[in-house]
Each structure stands twice: as structure tokens, then as C-alpha cells.
Amino acid sequence: MDLNLNRADYLQVGVTSRKTMKLLPASRHRATQKVVIGDHDGVVTCFGMKKGEAVTVFKTLPEQKIARLELGGVLNTPQEKIFIAAGSEIRGFTKRGKQFLSFETNLTESIKAMHISGSDLFLSASYIYNHYCDCKDQHYYLSGDKINDVICLPVERLPRITPILACQDRVLRVLQGSDVVYEVEVPGPPTVLSLHNGNGVGDSGEDLWFGTSDGKLGLIQITPSKPIHKWEIRNEKKRGGILCVDSFDIVGDGVKDLLVGRDDGMVEVYSFDHANEPVLRFDQALSESVTSVQGGCVGKDGYDEIVVSTYSGWVTGLTTEPVHKESGPGEELKLNQDIQNKISSLRSELEHLQYKSDVPIDLLDVDKNSAVVSFSSCDSESNDNFLLATYRCQANTTRLELKIRSIEGQYGTLQAYVTPRIQPKTCQVRQYLIKPLSLHQRTHSIDHDRPMNTLTLTGHFSFAEVHSWVVFCLPEVPEKPPAGECVTFYFQNTFLDTQLESSYRKGEGIFKSDNISTISILKDVLSKEATKRKINLNISYEINEVSVKHTLMLIHPKLEYQLLLAKKVQLIDALKELQVHEGNTNFLIPEYRCILEEADHLQEEYKKQPAHLERLYGMITDLFIDKFKFKGTNVKTKVPLLLEILDSYDQNALIAFFDAA
């Protein structure tokens, strides 16, 4: 069946963090529920709907920014006590708004994530996890990378307390007391954890949903000894990262569905088929990030709905209630003064956004953007500006998505100047570092059978110093040096699929990659960083000649595809002219007919990747120069010859040129 949901905006509070909105339990089946939400002003608002109007049950006074809001209570009873985390403090309220708890944890960092189960309280700040029972400290764990979420398997159904931490290094850490029992590798940096069906499902209660910052979803069973991966949804449609999930039977087939909220404003509903595999049943795009999602009944008795809160504080329902309210001629929609004020304050949309970069980057077009972009010419020699782009936003724009592609080896800063549409004019500046190996991402393992080049550094440097150099060069590396004396990280190049292994300790660093250019960039940047700090480095390297051919083989399918695409696009105009002249396409060979049929799609794809071919040529040129740089030969004079070979591309001729030079 198709799922039809209608949107209804209920109320706006201040800006919200993720997982700060909950629905209080209903008094009876399918009765309306109260919504409770915490915002960055530190205000907790609880409201219900009566005759289409939001009626406040209670509202607290402004305090510190609220980072999390959870419901709790005695196990196996309705969970209707409200707990909030603000700064390093936990406060508790009854459903009527009376404060009954104020617990100062004395954590040195602000609380980022919280889970409550009976009298057990699980908290995490950026790197620290704490478990309290009746407000008494029980267990503690210091994580090697940032903790994004924390959850505990249901204690009422399992003989043990099993907390799970979602960590930025693409790992779920399963704890017992203060120790890690095992680690679960997941396909992206996990941002959110939730018990399957809200209770871990099945007899065991061990099933856990996770969502990642690159938009992937998965279900894992956390057994006492090892994880069992049940299913995983890849983010084929390139949608936003996952900020919140919930389980609720919105389809009405007796099986709880998975509700998902993403940071690009997409709300999704997944149902489960007979094999328990998820199937997308509904999706709707809102104009800003979805910070919380809940299933329940808010607007009207008997009508189920998905309630979401957005970044700017709107609480919105996607309800099964049919919309049949129409205003006749001469009737005006009645808005109370509060709503009118909110609407006028919402006018602080984006007016324009300016990007400035001191390194060459490509701005890639995103379909969802309606902003008008204009590029200013830059004098990169005199003022270090390679890019100056201004996006002028349409009315009501509160969110703009951009994709950039950088060139590895060229590093610097991308600055964004954000100007909202308000008076007096203000501007916020955000800086984003573009790292030397910016196209690499962390991975759990690599193929050790590939031909590898090795770079070895030795010298009088500490573990913290060499770690800070790796942080400078590569993304997804924790700022703090990991515990222990040595560490190994694996990376994969997202564009070429080449790999990098980085192992280092005090006084020694070993970097292995199947791409010579990666090793060359590391050698240049690391020696530059060491020179800045007046550290004497001994650098040695082992170059594997076979790796050059291997990298060319990895580039080959991408290059061939782009050359073919460019050739097809060049033919489109001529073929269209022939079609008009002849009146039909029957006389054309099937290949040309196919090009005409797919003309729009081909041009769209070509437009999306204007610099793709240039980029691949650049990578092959760098590979050629780097291969001979390690032999002490300067081959820059032979680059024009190389480009000639690329223009009439033949894989064997290219490999022969690399060997002969």
C-alpha cells in the first residue's frame, strides 16, 4: 500500500540539537500525546494539540543549551519522567513540569549523549563515557576517538549491563563495566544508535540499529561474544547523514516500521518484508535538518503520525489525518500573534553565501540547490586566492548544500562567509581545512597483496608530534594521540580506490601506499612540518615499480568512461541536426540511436563532472613526475608528450611511455 502523510506545523521553539524531542506515553491506545522538546536557549517546552492549536503544558526558564532529552522511569512502567542534559548537569522533570532532580556530574567536558534505563544513567562527553547508578559513579571509559552516541541493551531482558558507544572512527565499542569487550566495524562514522523496535526485539533484546554520517543504515545483533550483521542499506541516492531514528507502526500492518531523519531534511519510512529486509515506503523532504523523529499521535485522536523537530526548532507532524480544511473566498487563515511573530522572525533566511579558497578546488553542482552562483576572477599569484564564488539564495532558503572536490597535495583553507537576510547586516565566517590527502577516508582493512611503496621516517620526535603531523595530512584522524605506544591507521582514496597504511610510534613512522603520488605528498608535507619545528628527520623510501602500472590500471576504467562520455556528448548536436533533416532516426546505426535517446541523461552527467577528465589527466601527470622524482630525474619537459598520448588514449601506449621514459 502507498503511504500518504500530510504535513502540519505545530509550534516553533529555539534552535535544537539532535535527539531533544520526545512524545510522552499516551493515556490510552491511539489517544493524543504530549510533545516535550528542549532547545539551545535551555528551555524545555511541553505542549499538546487542542482544536488545531498548540496548548503549552509547561515551559521552563532559560538555562544552559540542552544537548539531549530522554524519557525515563521505573522499569516496566510508562516512561514519563523527562531528563535533560545541559553542560555537565542532568536535570529531571515530571510530566507536569515539576523539577525533581538536579545532578551535577562534574565532567570536564559538556555532555553530548545520554541514555537512561531505570536507575542507570549512561553519559558521554566528547571522549569520556560514564555510567551512574542512582547518581553514584559506577564505570568510566576514555575513548580514543569522539563518541557520537551511547545506548545500553535492555537491562530488564538481559542478565548483564551492556553499554555500546558509537565512535567517530567507524567503530561501535561494546563495553562491560569499564572495559571494551569487542569492537564492531561499521561502514561509516556512526552518529546514532537505537534499539530495534525500541526494545531490541526478539527474546534476546540484542538487536541494534545504527545510522552513519554518510547516510548508511544497518542492523546488528550484539551477542556476548561477537556481533552478527543482519542487514545494511547503502546510501545509493547520496542523501544526507542520519541524525535520528525511531520505530513505530505508521503503515498499520502490525509490524513496527523504521523512521529515519537526515541532516538534509529527508524523512524516510522503511517497512520490513517477510524476510525482515527493509523496504523504503515513504520519503519527504523538509527544508532543514531533522534533529529528532518520533512516531505517535499528536494532532488528533486515532490518527497516527510521524512527529519531527528541525534544526530551527519547528515541531512538525506528518499525519495520516486527511487534509480537508479549505478557506473559502474572503476567509483569512487565522494566525495568532505568536505564530505571526515566529513567521516574521523566520525571515532570517540566507541572503547570500560567499566561498573563498586559497587552494584550487572544484565546486560541484547539487540538484537541490536553487541558489544563483557567480564566480569572480582571482589573481592567485598576488593574493593566494584560487576561488571566489558567491551564492545568492532564493527567498525562504535556510539550508544550502555544496560539494567540493579538491586536488591531493594542494592544501589550505576554504572560508565560507554566511550572510543572513536580516538588518543590521551581519556575517558569520566558517573555516574548513583542506588537508594534503583530502580525498582519503578511514577504512578498517586494506588489501596487503597490492604492490606497495614505503616511506620511513626516523628522528628525535615524540609520539604526539608524529600524530599531529598525521592529523595535519589526513582526514578522520582523532585530534588526541591514541592510548598506547604505537598506532596503525588504514585509509582508502575515495576517487581512485588506492590505499594507505600509516603506522607510527615515538621516533619512527612507516607509511605504505600502492600509489607513488600519495607517498610523494606525504614525504613533502612531513619534511616541511618537521623543518618548521626544527626537527631533524631521516627519510628513506622503497619504490615498487609494479605499483605504477597497478595505479594506471585503477585509473583506466574511469578515464575510458570519461573519454567515451565526452565523445558521445560531442556527437549529440550533429545527430540531432541529422534527425531534424531526415525526419526520423531509422537510418542511424543502433549505437547512434542510443546516444540520441539518452542525450539528456548524457549531457546532465557531463555537466555534473566538468573537470573529471582534467582531474584524471592531472593524476596521471603527477604519477609520471613522482615516479621519476624518486629516481632523481626531472621529467617535466616530457609532460607535453604525455598529454599527446592521453589525447589519443590507449592503455598499452601509456604504460609503454611510462616504462620507456
C-alpha positions as CSV (number, residue, x, y, z in Angstrom):
1,M,0.0,0.0,0.0
2,D,1.1,3.6,-0.6
3,L,1.6,5.7,2.5
4,N,0.0,9.2,2.3
5,L,1.0,11.6,5.0
6,N,0.1,15.3,5.2
7,R,2.3,17.9,6.8
8,A,1.1,20.0,9.8
9,D,3.4,22.5,11.5
10,Y,2.6,22.7,15.3
11,L,5.0,25.0,17.1
12,Q,8.4,26.6,16.9
13,V,10.9,26.8,19.8
14,G,14.6,27.8,19.7
15,V,17.4,26.0,17.7
16,T,17.5,22.3,18.7
17,S,20.3,19.7,18.9
18,R,19.6,16.1,17.8
19,K,17.6,13.7,19.9
20,T,16.0,16.5,22.0
21,M,12.3,15.9,21.3
22,K,10.1,13.0,22.7
23,L,6.4,12.1,22.9
24,L,5.1,11.3,26.3
25,P,3.3,8.0,26.6
26,A,-0.5,8.1,25.8
27,S,-3.1,7.6,28.4
28,R,-4.9,5.0,26.2
29,H,-4.5,3.4,22.8
30,R,-4.2,6.0,20.0
31,A,-5.1,8.9,22.2
32,T,-3.2,12.2,21.6
33,Q,0.2,12.5,23.2
34,K,2.1,15.5,24.6
35,V,5.3,16.6,22.9
36,V,8.3,17.6,25.0
37,I,11.3,19.4,23.4
38,G,14.5,21.1,24.7
39,D,16.3,23.9,22.8
40,H,19.6,25.8,22.7
41,D,18.1,28.5,25.0
42,G,17.9,25.9,27.7
43,V,14.1,25.9,27.7
44,V,12.1,22.7,28.0
45,T,8.6,23.1,26.4
46,C,5.8,20.5,26.8
47,F,2.7,21.0,24.7
48,G,-0.4,19.2,23.4
49,M,-2.8,20.0,20.5
50,K,-6.4,21.1,21.1
51,K,-8.6,22.0,18.1
52,G,-5.6,22.6,15.9
53,E,-3.9,24.9,18.4
54,A,-0.7,24.1,20.4
55,V,-1.5,24.4,24.1
56,T,1.5,24.6,26.5
57,V,1.5,22.2,29.4
58,F,4.7,23.7,30.9
59,K,7.7,25.7,29.9
60,T,10.9,26.1,31.9
61,L,13.1,29.2,32.3
62,P,16.1,29.7,30.0
63,E,19.3,27.9,31.2
64,Q,22.3,26.3,29.5
65,K,21.9,24.8,26.0
66,I,20.2,21.4,26.1
67,A,22.2,18.8,24.3
68,R,20.0,15.7,24.8
69,L,16.5,14.9,26.1
70,E,15.4,11.4,27.2
71,L,12.4,9.8,28.9
72,G,12.9,7.5,31.9
73,G,11.1,6.0,34.9
74,V,10.9,2.7,36.8
75,L,11.5,-0.3,34.5
76,N,8.4,-1.9,33.0
77,T,6.2,1.2,33.8
78,P,5.3,4.1,31.4
79,Q,8.5,6.1,30.8
80,E,7.1,9.6,31.5
81,K,9.9,11.3,33.5
82,I,11.8,13.9,31.5
83,F,15.6,14.1,31.7
84,I,17.7,16.7,30.0
85,A,21.5,17.1,29.6
86,A,22.8,20.7,29.7
87,G,26.5,21.4,30.1
88,S,27.7,18.9,32.7
89,E,24.4,18.8,34.5
90,I,21.4,16.4,34.3
91,R,18.0,17.7,35.3
92,G,14.8,15.7,35.7
93,F,11.1,16.9,35.4
94,T,7.8,15.3,36.0
95,K,5.3,15.3,33.1
96,R,3.7,18.3,34.8
97,G,6.9,20.3,34.7
98,K,8.0,20.0,38.4
99,Q,11.8,19.6,38.7
100,F,12.7,16.6,40.9
101,L,16.4,16.1,40.0
102,S,19.5,18.3,39.6
103,F,22.6,16.2,39.3
104,E,26.0,17.9,38.6
105,T,28.3,15.3,37.1
106,N,31.4,17.5,37.4
107,L,32.5,16.2,33.9
108,T,35.3,18.4,32.4
109,E,33.5,18.3,29.0
110,S,29.9,19.1,28.1
111,I,27.6,16.1,27.9
112,K,27.0,15.1,24.2
113,A,24.9,11.9,24.5
114,M,22.8,10.2,27.2
115,H,20.8,7.0,27.7
116,I,18.5,6.2,30.7
117,S,17.4,2.8,31.8
118,G,15.6,2.6,35.2
119,S,18.1,3.9,37.8
120,D,21.1,3.6,35.4
121,L,22.3,6.7,33.6
122,F,24.8,6.4,30.7
123,L,26.6,9.6,29.6
124,S,29.2,10.5,27.2
125,A,31.1,13.7,26.5
126,S,33.4,14.1,23.5
127,Y,35.9,11.4,24.6
128,I,34.7,10.3,28.1
129,Y,32.0,7.7,28.9
130,N,30.5,7.4,32.5
131,H,27.9,5.1,33.9
132,Y,26.0,6.2,37.1
133,C,23.5,4.2,39.1
134,D,21.2,6.3,41.4
135,C,23.6,9.2,40.7
136,K,26.6,7.3,42.0
137,D,29.6,6.8,39.7
138,Q,30.0,3.1,38.6
139,H,32.1,2.9,35.5
140,Y,34.3,5.1,33.3
141,Y,36.0,4.7,29.9
142,L,38.2,7.0,27.9
143,S,37.7,6.6,24.1
144,G,40.4,7.0,21.5
145,D,38.1,8.9,19.2
146,K,35.0,11.1,19.6
147,I,31.8,9.4,21.0
148,N,28.7,10.4,19.0
149,D,26.1,8.4,20.8
150,V,25.6,5.9,23.7
151,I,23.0,3.3,24.3
152,C,22.5,0.2,26.6
153,L,20.9,-3.1,25.7
154,P,17.6,-3.5,27.7
155,V,18.7,-4.4,31.3
156,E,15.3,-5.9,32.1
157,R,15.8,-8.6,29.4
158,L,19.5,-9.4,29.7
159,P,21.4,-10.6,32.8
160,R,24.2,-8.1,32.2
161,I,24.5,-4.3,31.6
162,T,25.9,-3.8,28.0
163,P,26.6,-0.2,27.0
164,I,27.5,0.5,23.4
165,L,29.4,3.6,22.2
166,A,29.2,4.9,18.6
167,C,32.6,6.3,17.9
168,Q,33.8,8.6,15.1
169,D,36.5,6.1,13.9
170,R,33.8,3.9,12.3
171,V,33.6,1.6,15.3
172,L,30.9,0.6,17.8
173,R,32.6,-0.2,21.2
174,V,30.7,-2.8,23.3
175,L,31.6,-2.4,27.0
176,Q,31.4,-4.5,30.1
177,G,32.0,-2.3,33.2
178,S,34.9,0.0,32.2
179,D,36.4,-2.4,29.6
180,V,35.8,-2.9,25.9
181,V,34.6,-6.5,25.3
182,Y,34.9,-6.1,21.5
183,E,34.6,-3.6,18.7
184,V,32.2,-3.7,15.8
185,E,33.3,-2.2,12.5
186,V,30.6,-0.3,10.6
187,P,30.7,1.2,7.1
188,G,30.8,4.9,8.1
189,P,31.2,7.2,11.2
190,P,28.2,6.1,13.3
191,T,26.1,9.1,14.5
192,V,23.0,7.4,16.1
193,L,22.1,4.2,17.8
194,S,18.7,2.9,18.6
195,L,17.2,-0.4,20.0
196,H,15.5,-2.3,17.2
197,N,11.7,-1.7,17.6
198,G,12.5,0.4,20.6
199,N,13.2,-2.7,22.8
200,G,15.9,-4.7,21.0
201,V,13.2,-7.0,19.5
202,G,13.1,-10.8,19.9
203,D,13.7,-12.8,23.1
204,S,17.3,-11.6,23.4
205,G,16.8,-7.8,23.1
206,E,20.3,-7.7,21.4
207,D,19.3,-6.1,18.1
208,L,20.6,-2.5,17.4
209,W,20.1,0.0,14.6
210,F,22.9,2.3,13.7
211,G,23.0,5.3,11.3
212,T,26.1,6.9,9.9
213,S,27.2,10.5,9.0
214,D,27.5,9.4,5.3
215,G,23.9,8.2,5.2
216,K,24.1,4.5,5.7
217,L,21.8,2.4,7.9
218,G,22.3,-1.1,9.4
219,L,21.0,-3.6,11.9
220,I,23.5,-5.6,14.2
221,Q,22.9,-8.2,16.9
222,I,25.2,-7.6,19.8
223,T,25.8,-11.0,21.4
224,P,28.0,-11.5,24.5
225,S,31.0,-12.7,22.3
226,K,30.6,-11.2,18.8
227,P,28.5,-9.1,16.6
228,I,26.1,-10.5,13.9
229,H,25.5,-8.2,11.0
230,K,21.9,-8.6,9.9
231,W,21.5,-6.0,7.0
232,E,22.8,-2.8,5.8
233,I,21.4,-0.1,3.5
234,R,23.9,1.7,1.3
235,N,23.2,5.4,0.6
236,E,22.7,4.9,-3.2
237,K,20.7,8.2,-3.6
238,K,23.5,10.2,-1.9
239,R,21.2,11.6,0.7
240,G,22.3,13.3,3.9
241,G,23.8,11.9,7.1
242,I,21.4,10.2,9.6
243,L,20.7,12.2,12.8
244,C,17.8,10.3,14.4
245,V,15.8,7.1,14.1
246,D,12.7,5.7,15.8
247,S,10.4,2.7,15.4
248,F,6.6,3.0,15.1
249,D,3.9,1.2,13.0
250,I,2.9,4.0,10.8
251,V,1.9,1.7,7.9
252,G,-0.6,0.0,10.1
253,D,0.3,-3.6,9.3
254,G,1.1,-4.6,12.9
255,V,4.9,-4.5,12.3
256,K,6.9,-1.6,13.6
257,D,8.5,0.5,10.8
258,L,11.8,2.3,10.9
259,L,11.6,6.1,10.9
260,V,14.7,8.0,9.8
261,G,15.6,11.7,9.9
262,R,18.6,13.0,7.9
263,D,20.6,16.2,8.0
264,D,19.5,17.2,4.5
265,G,15.9,17.4,5.7
266,M,14.8,14.0,4.4
267,V,12.3,12.0,6.5
268,E,12.0,8.3,5.5
269,V,9.9,5.3,6.5
270,Y,11.2,1.7,6.0
271,S,8.8,-1.3,6.3
272,F,10.0,-4.8,6.7
273,D,9.2,-7.6,4.2
274,H,8.7,-11.3,5.1
275,A,12.5,-11.8,5.1
276,N,12.8,-8.9,7.6
277,E,14.6,-6.8,4.9
278,P,13.9,-3.1,5.0
279,V,11.9,-1.6,2.1
280,L,11.5,2.2,1.6
281,R,7.8,3.1,1.8
282,F,7.7,6.8,2.1
283,D,10.0,9.8,2.0
284,Q,9.5,13.6,2.2
285,A,12.0,16.4,2.1
286,L,11.8,19.2,4.7
287,S,13.8,22.4,4.1
288,E,16.3,21.9,7.0
289,S,18.0,19.2,9.1
290,V,15.7,16.8,11.0
291,T,17.1,16.7,14.6
292,S,14.5,14.3,16.2
293,V,11.9,11.9,14.9
294,Q,9.1,10.1,16.8
295,G,6.1,8.0,15.9
296,G,2.8,8.6,17.7
297,C,-0.4,10.6,17.8
298,V,-0.4,14.3,18.4
299,G,-2.8,16.2,16.2
300,K,-6.0,14.2,16.6
301,D,-7.2,11.1,18.4
302,G,-6.9,7.9,16.2
303,Y,-4.6,9.4,13.6
304,D,-1.1,8.1,13.7
305,E,1.7,10.4,12.6
306,I,5.5,11.0,12.4
307,V,6.5,13.9,14.5
308,V,9.8,15.6,13.7
309,S,11.7,18.5,15.1
310,T,14.0,20.6,12.8
311,Y,17.2,22.5,13.4
312,S,15.5,25.9,13.7
313,G,13.0,24.5,16.3
314,W,9.9,23.7,14.3
315,V,7.8,20.7,15.5
316,T,6.1,19.3,12.5
317,G,3.7,16.3,12.1
318,L,3.4,14.1,9.0
319,T,0.0,12.7,9.8
320,T,-2.4,10.1,8.4
321,E,-5.3,12.5,9.0
322,P,-6.7,13.6,5.7
323,V,-6.5,17.3,4.9
324,H,-9.9,18.7,4.2
325,K,-9.7,22.2,5.6
326,E,-10.3,24.8,2.9
327,S,-10.8,28.5,3.3
328,G,-13.5,29.9,1.1
329,P,-13.3,33.3,-0.7
330,G,-13.0,36.2,1.7
331,E,-11.9,34.0,4.6
332,E,-8.5,34.5,6.1
333,L,-6.4,31.9,7.7
334,K,-6.4,32.8,11.4
335,L,-2.9,33.0,12.9
336,N,-2.4,34.0,16.5
337,Q,0.1,36.8,17.2
338,D,2.7,34.4,18.5
339,I,2.7,32.5,15.2
340,Q,2.9,35.7,13.2
341,N,5.9,36.9,15.2
342,K,7.5,33.5,14.6
343,I,6.9,33.8,10.8
344,S,8.5,37.3,10.7
345,S,11.5,36.1,12.8
346,L,11.9,33.2,10.3
347,R,12.8,35.7,7.7
348,S,16.4,35.4,8.8
349,E,16.9,33.1,5.8
350,L,20.2,33.1,3.9
351,E,20.7,36.0,1.7
352,H,24.0,35.0,0.2
353,L,26.9,32.8,0.9
354,Q,30.5,33.5,-0.3
355,Y,33.3,31.0,-0.6
356,K,36.9,31.8,-0.8
357,S,39.7,29.3,-1.1
358,D,43.5,29.6,-1.2
359,V,43.8,26.2,-3.0
360,P,42.3,25.1,-6.3
361,I,39.1,23.2,-5.8
362,D,36.0,22.4,-7.9
363,L,32.5,23.3,-6.7
364,L,30.2,20.5,-7.9
365,D,26.6,21.2,-8.7
366,V,23.9,19.8,-6.3
367,D,20.5,19.3,-7.8
368,K,18.6,20.5,-4.7
369,N,20.2,24.0,-4.8
370,S,18.2,26.8,-6.2
371,A,20.8,29.5,-5.4
372,V,22.3,31.5,-8.3
373,V,26.1,31.2,-8.3
374,S,28.6,33.7,-9.7
375,F,32.4,33.2,-9.9
376,S,34.8,36.2,-9.5
377,S,38.1,36.1,-11.3
378,C,41.0,35.6,-8.9
379,D,44.6,36.6,-9.1
380,S,46.1,33.6,-7.4
381,E,49.7,34.9,-7.6
382,S,49.3,38.2,-5.8
383,N,46.7,37.3,-3.1
384,D,46.7,33.5,-2.9
385,N,43.0,33.3,-4.0
386,F,42.1,30.4,-6.3
387,L,38.4,30.6,-5.9
388,L,35.8,33.3,-5.0
389,A,32.2,32.2,-5.5
390,T,29.0,33.8,-4.3
391,Y,25.7,32.0,-4.0
392,R,22.7,34.3,-4.0
393,C,19.9,32.4,-2.3
394,Q,16.2,32.4,-3.2
395,A,13.6,33.5,-0.6
396,N,13.0,31.1,2.3
397,T,16.4,29.3,1.9
398,T,17.6,28.2,5.3
399,R,20.0,25.5,4.1
400,L,22.4,25.2,1.2
401,E,24.3,22.0,0.3
402,L,27.6,22.1,-1.6
403,K,30.0,19.5,-2.8
404,I,33.6,20.3,-3.4
405,R,36.4,18.2,-5.0
406,S,40.0,19.1,-4.0
407,I,43.3,18.2,-5.6
408,E,45.5,16.0,-3.3
409,G,48.8,17.6,-2.5
410,Q,47.3,21.1,-2.6
411,Y,46.2,22.1,0.9
412,G,44.9,25.2,2.6
413,T,41.7,26.8,3.8
414,L,38.2,27.1,2.4
415,Q,36.4,30.1,4.0
416,A,32.6,30.5,3.9
417,Y,31.1,33.9,4.6
418,V,27.4,33.4,5.6
419,T,25.1,36.4,5.4
420,P,21.5,36.1,6.7
421,R,18.7,38.2,5.3
422,I,18.3,40.4,8.4
423,Q,19.0,44.0,9.4
424,P,21.5,45.2,10.6
425,K,23.7,43.2,8.2
426,T,25.8,40.5,9.9
427,C,28.2,37.9,8.5
428,Q,29.5,34.7,10.0
429,V,32.8,33.2,8.8
430,R,33.4,29.5,8.9
431,Q,36.8,27.9,8.1
432,Y,37.3,24.4,6.7
433,L,40.7,22.9,6.4
434,I,41.6,21.2,3.1
435,K,44.2,18.6,4.0
436,P,47.1,17.4,1.8
437,L,45.5,13.9,1.4
438,S,41.9,15.3,1.5
439,L,40.4,12.5,-0.8
440,H,41.3,9.8,1.7
441,Q,38.9,8.3,4.2
442,R,39.4,5.8,7.1
443,T,38.8,2.1,6.4
444,H,39.0,-0.9,8.6
445,S,41.3,-3.1,6.5
446,I,43.3,-3.0,3.3
447,D,44.5,-5.5,0.6
448,H,48.1,-6.4,1.7
449,D,48.7,-8.2,-1.6
450,R,48.9,-5.0,-3.6
451,P,52.3,-3.7,-4.7
452,M,53.2,-1.2,-2.0
453,N,55.7,1.8,-1.8
454,T,57.1,2.5,1.6
455,L,58.2,5.8,3.2
456,T,60.1,5.5,6.5
457,L,60.8,8.5,8.9
458,T,63.1,8.3,11.8
459,G,64.3,11.1,14.1
460,H,64.0,12.6,17.6
461,F,60.2,13.3,17.6
462,S,57.6,12.3,20.2
463,F,54.5,10.1,19.6
464,A,52.4,13.2,20.0
465,E,54.4,15.1,17.4
466,V,54.2,12.5,14.7
467,H,50.5,12.1,15.4
468,S,49.9,15.8,15.0
469,W,51.6,15.5,11.5
470,V,49.3,12.7,10.5
471,V,46.2,14.8,11.8
472,F,47.5,17.7,9.6
473,C,47.8,15.4,6.5
474,L,44.7,13.2,6.7
475,P,41.0,13.5,7.5
476,E,39.1,11.3,10.1
477,V,42.1,11.1,12.5
478,P,41.3,11.9,16.1
479,E,42.9,15.1,17.4
480,K,44.1,13.4,20.6
481,P,47.0,10.9,20.3
482,P,45.7,7.4,20.9
483,A,46.5,5.4,24.0
484,G,49.5,3.1,23.8
485,E,52.9,3.4,22.3
486,C,52.2,2.9,18.6
487,V,49.2,3.1,16.3
488,T,48.2,1.9,12.8
489,F,45.5,3.6,10.6
490,Y,44.3,2.4,7.2
491,F,42.9,4.8,4.6
492,Q,41.3,4.5,1.1
493,N,41.3,7.1,-1.6
494,T,37.7,7.8,-2.4
495,F,38.4,8.8,-6.0
496,L,40.9,6.1,-7.1
497,D,40.5,3.3,-4.6
498,T,44.2,3.3,-3.8
499,Q,45.1,2.7,-0.2
500,L,47.5,3.9,2.6
501,E,48.7,2.2,5.7
502,S,50.2,4.5,8.4
503,S,52.0,3.1,11.4
504,Y,54.0,5.2,13.8
505,R,55.5,5.4,17.3
506,K,57.9,7.7,19.1
507,G,60.9,8.2,16.8
508,E,59.6,6.3,13.8
509,G,56.8,6.5,11.2
510,I,56.2,4.0,8.4
511,F,53.7,4.8,5.5
512,K,52.8,2.3,2.8
513,S,50.7,3.0,-0.3
514,D,50.1,1.5,-3.7
515,N,50.1,5.0,-5.2
516,I,53.5,6.7,-5.5
517,S,51.9,10.2,-5.6
518,T,50.5,9.6,-2.0
519,I,54.0,8.7,-0.8
520,S,55.4,11.8,-2.6
521,I,52.8,14.1,-1.0
522,L,53.5,12.6,2.5
523,K,57.3,13.0,2.0
524,D,57.0,16.7,1.0
525,V,54.5,17.7,3.7
526,L,56.0,15.7,6.6
527,S,59.5,17.0,5.9
528,K,58.1,20.6,5.7
529,E,56.3,20.2,9.1
530,A,59.4,18.8,10.7
531,T,61.5,21.6,9.4
532,K,59.0,24.1,10.8
533,R,59.6,22.6,14.3
534,K,63.4,22.3,13.8
535,I,63.2,18.5,14.0
536,N,65.9,16.6,12.1
537,L,64.3,13.8,10.0
538,N,65.9,10.8,8.3
539,I,63.8,9.9,5.3
540,S,64.1,6.7,3.4
541,Y,61.8,5.1,0.8
542,E,61.4,1.9,-1.1
543,I,59.6,2.3,-4.5
544,N,57.9,-0.7,-6.1
545,E,57.9,-0.2,-9.9
546,V,54.9,-2.5,-10.3
547,S,52.8,-0.1,-8.3
548,V,52.8,2.5,-11.1
549,K,51.3,0.1,-13.6
550,H,48.8,-1.0,-10.9
551,T,47.7,2.6,-10.3
552,L,47.3,3.2,-14.1
553,M,45.1,0.1,-14.2
554,L,42.9,1.6,-11.4
555,I,42.6,4.9,-13.4
556,H,41.9,3.1,-16.7
557,P,38.2,2.3,-16.4
558,K,37.4,5.9,-15.1
559,L,39.4,7.5,-17.8
560,E,37.9,5.3,-20.6
561,Y,34.4,6.1,-19.3
562,Q,35.0,9.8,-19.3
563,L,36.6,9.9,-22.7
564,L,33.6,7.9,-24.1
565,L,31.2,10.2,-22.4
566,A,32.9,13.3,-23.8
567,K,32.9,11.7,-27.3
568,K,29.2,10.9,-27.1
569,V,28.3,14.4,-25.9
570,Q,30.2,15.9,-28.9
571,L,28.1,13.9,-31.3
572,I,24.7,14.9,-29.9
573,D,24.3,18.2,-31.7
574,A,25.3,16.7,-35.1
575,L,23.0,13.7,-34.6
576,K,20.1,16.0,-33.6
577,E,20.6,18.0,-36.8
578,L,20.5,14.8,-38.9
579,Q,17.3,13.8,-37.1
580,V,15.6,17.1,-38.0
581,H,16.9,16.9,-41.6
582,E,15.8,13.3,-42.2
583,G,12.6,13.4,-40.1
584,N,13.4,10.1,-38.3
585,T,16.4,8.1,-36.9
586,N,15.8,4.8,-38.6
587,F,18.8,5.2,-40.9
588,L,21.2,5.6,-37.9
589,I,23.2,2.6,-36.5
590,P,21.8,1.4,-33.1
591,E,24.8,3.0,-31.2
592,Y,23.9,6.5,-32.5
593,R,20.2,6.0,-31.9
594,C,21.1,5.1,-28.3
595,I,23.1,8.3,-27.9
596,L,20.1,10.3,-29.1
597,E,17.7,8.5,-26.8
598,E,20.0,9.1,-23.8
599,A,21.0,12.7,-24.9
600,D,19.5,14.5,-21.9
601,H,21.0,12.0,-19.4
602,L,24.5,12.1,-21.0
603,Q,24.5,16.0,-21.1
604,E,23.4,16.0,-17.4
605,E,26.2,13.7,-16.4
606,Y,28.7,15.6,-18.4
607,K,27.6,18.9,-16.9
608,K,28.0,17.4,-13.4
609,Q,31.6,16.4,-14.0
610,P,33.2,19.2,-16.0
611,A,36.6,18.8,-14.5
612,H,36.6,15.0,-14.2
613,L,38.8,14.4,-17.3
614,E,41.1,17.2,-16.4
615,R,41.4,15.7,-12.9
616,L,42.3,12.3,-14.2
617,Y,44.9,13.8,-16.6
618,G,46.4,15.7,-13.6
619,M,46.6,12.4,-11.6
620,I,48.4,10.6,-14.4
621,T,50.8,13.5,-14.9
622,D,51.6,13.6,-11.1
623,L,52.2,9.9,-11.2
624,F,54.6,10.3,-14.1
625,I,56.5,13.1,-12.4
626,D,56.6,11.4,-9.0
627,K,57.8,8.1,-10.4
628,F,60.9,9.8,-11.7
629,K,61.3,12.3,-8.8
630,F,62.2,9.3,-6.6
631,K,64.9,8.3,-9.1
632,G,66.3,11.9,-9.0
633,T,65.2,12.7,-12.6
634,N,63.2,15.7,-13.6
635,V,60.8,14.8,-16.5
636,K,58.7,17.9,-16.6
637,T,59.9,18.6,-20.2
638,K,58.2,15.3,-21.3
639,V,54.8,16.2,-19.9
640,P,53.5,17.7,-23.3
641,L,54.4,14.3,-24.9
642,L,52.4,12.5,-22.2
643,L,49.4,14.8,-22.8
644,E,49.5,14.0,-26.5
645,I,49.4,10.2,-25.7
646,L,46.4,10.9,-23.3
647,D,44.5,12.8,-26.1
648,S,44.6,9.7,-28.3
649,Y,44.3,7.4,-25.3
650,D,45.5,3.8,-25.5
651,Q,46.3,2.0,-22.3
652,N,49.2,0.0,-23.7
653,A,50.8,3.0,-25.3
654,L,50.5,4.9,-22.0
655,I,52.1,2.1,-20.0
656,A,54.9,1.8,-22.6
657,F,55.5,5.5,-22.3
658,F,55.9,5.3,-18.5
659,D,58.3,2.4,-18.9
660,A,60.4,3.9,-21.7
661,A,60.8,7.4,-20.2
